[in-house]
Amino acid sequence: MKKVDEMREGIPENPWPPWVSFVTTASALPAVALGTASLWRGGRRKLPLWGGSWLALTTVSRRHICARCPYYGEYCSTLFGKLTPLMWPRSDEPLSTRGFYWDVALAPILFALAAPEAYRISKRFFLAYLAAWALFLGTLNGLGCRRCPLAMCPFNRFARVT
């Protein structure tokens, strides 16, 4: 296993104040709550897929991104920086775009699973669901991604380090 200092070589100090992790993570909760509520009301057969997709996003993805990140165990764009050490040991595998694509692919899948049910409940409920996702993704981009110095994420147009 590489030493932390070797993994951090050439990487700037952690750019995320701890409050960013809490705010971005909390901003996901309305989307999760509204999606779960819509599936509970009208699409219960989709609930296992919904739960499994969230589980994959919060565990498997963390193994391929957070456990390999030079900021492992620190506050970052979400609370996963602090939570990943509870699930996965630090990996000496290099950080790659594969994990980021997995993360980015799961977001529209999660949105799409509950969107039809939210629309069936009412147009207002659907708009609230859409707004909740916009809040989450906007907050994550605005507070997390804008600070991220890692160029590994193919969607990080703000990367400063390659």
WOFENFEN-V612786 format. One record per residue. N is the residue number from 0. PSI is psi as a letter, one per 20 degrees, with the letter a starting at -180 (none if undefined). Layout:
BEGIN
n=N psi=PSI
n=N psi=PSI
END
This chain:
BEGIN
n=0 psi=p
n=1 psi=q
n=2 psi=q
n=3 psi=h
n=4 psi=h
n=5 psi=h
n=6 psi=h
n=7 psi=i
n=8 psi=p
n=9 psi=j
n=10 psi=p
n=11 psi=r
n=12 psi=q
n=13 psi=o
n=14 psi=i
n=15 psi=o
n=16 psi=q
n=17 psi=h
n=18 psi=h
n=19 psi=g
n=20 psi=g
n=21 psi=g
n=22 psi=g
n=23 psi=h
n=24 psi=g
n=25 psi=h
n=26 psi=i
n=27 psi=h
n=28 psi=g
n=29 psi=h
n=30 psi=g
n=31 psi=g
n=32 psi=g
n=33 psi=h
n=34 psi=g
n=35 psi=g
n=36 psi=g
n=37 psi=g
n=38 psi=h
n=39 psi=h
n=40 psi=h
n=41 psi=i
n=42 psi=l
n=43 psi=h
n=44 psi=i
n=45 psi=i
n=46 psi=g
n=47 psi=h
n=48 psi=g
n=49 psi=g
n=50 psi=g
n=51 psi=h
n=52 psi=g
n=53 psi=h
n=54 psi=g
n=55 psi=g
n=56 psi=h
n=57 psi=i
n=58 psi=f
n=59 psi=g
n=60 psi=h
n=61 psi=h
n=62 psi=h
n=63 psi=i
n=64 psi=f
n=65 psi=h
n=66 psi=i
n=67 psi=i
n=68 psi=q
n=69 psi=i
n=70 psi=j
n=71 psi=p
n=72 psi=j
n=73 psi=r
n=74 psi=q
n=75 psi=b
n=76 psi=i
n=77 psi=r
n=78 psi=i
n=79 psi=h
n=80 psi=h
n=81 psi=h
n=82 psi=h
n=83 psi=g
n=84 psi=i
n=85 psi=h
n=86 psi=g
n=87 psi=q
n=88 psi=r
n=89 psi=p
n=90 psi=q
n=91 psi=j
n=92 psi=q
n=93 psi=q
n=94 psi=p
n=95 psi=r
n=96 psi=h
n=97 psi=g
n=98 psi=h
n=99 psi=h
n=100 psi=h
n=101 psi=g
n=102 psi=g
n=103 psi=h
n=104 psi=h
n=105 psi=h
n=106 psi=g
n=107 psi=h
n=108 psi=g
n=109 psi=g
n=110 psi=g
n=111 psi=h
n=112 psi=g
n=113 psi=i
n=114 psi=g
n=115 psi=h
n=116 psi=h
n=117 psi=h
n=118 psi=h
n=119 psi=h
n=120 psi=g
n=121 psi=q
n=122 psi=h
n=123 psi=g
n=124 psi=g
n=125 psi=g
n=126 psi=h
n=127 psi=g
n=128 psi=g
n=129 psi=g
n=130 psi=h
n=131 psi=g
n=132 psi=g
n=133 psi=g
n=134 psi=g
n=135 psi=g
n=136 psi=h
n=137 psi=g
n=138 psi=g
n=139 psi=g
n=140 psi=g
n=141 psi=h
n=142 psi=h
n=143 psi=f
n=144 psi=h
n=145 psi=h
n=146 psi=i
n=147 psi=p
n=148 psi=i
n=149 psi=p
n=150 psi=j
n=151 psi=h
n=152 psi=o
n=153 psi=i
n=154 psi=j
n=155 psi=n
n=156 psi=i
n=157 psi=j
n=158 psi=p
n=159 psi=i
n=160 psi=p
n=161 psi=none
END
